[in-house]
């Protein structure tokens, strides 16, 4: 096999060694981090599983310990691993962690982790506002609204499914390409210079609905984290009503709060 296609599996007496392209313009530690990142996200390394000692990884990839340390640091910076002194390096049990210091979407969390991501928008349509919504939501959305279904993929893994409802007066000026490339809040701020205000969300453990299961490629009834969010402008106008579903192994909340006896 030509050297330039020498990508990753070489049988040697000691077993399978994953060979890195040493002449590539991409540093070796970045190549290793990419391979390990894929192992974690594709669940080839189980959640909480040990990814190997530095010495084992150096042997696996045929590189120095210094190179392995740099690769591990990249994964740590991306929040994909836990380093336990004296015990090893472990794949985090969840990929996306929300510190709940602000209301933000899956796209922002994924971007902050420097993960390869893709957004699919299977549904984008103006509809009659669903009669099952509560009175305040129906009033905020108006008689009609824009309904968007958006699926977030991280390193090829279907991670989050969102069903979003936008007031028609804004929705009729938004395109499918807009929501593929930007978050709803970015669109509001950049297109209309709308000052965003507060939001309220309810988070609960749930079972995947038929729609969420299909979007996330999981079984109906599979454990998920479910979020219902109402987002408002600074003037108190409802600008988004959203149902957000995360496959349970992909998402967690990490919150630091003050203790109180009252």
Secondary structure, DSSP 8 states (H G I E B T S, - for coil): --GGG--S-EEETTEEE----TTSSS-HHHHHHHHHHHHHHTTSS-TT-B---HHHHHHHHT--HHHHHHHHHHHHHTT-EEEETTTEEEE-S-SEEE--SS---HHHHHHHTT--EEEEEEEEEEEE--TTS-HHHHHHH-SEEEEEEEEEEETTEEEEEEEEEEEHHHHTT--HHHHHHS-HHHHHHHHH---EEEEEEEEEEEE--HHHHHHHTS-TT-EEEEEEEEEEETTS-EEEEEEEEEEGGGEEE---------
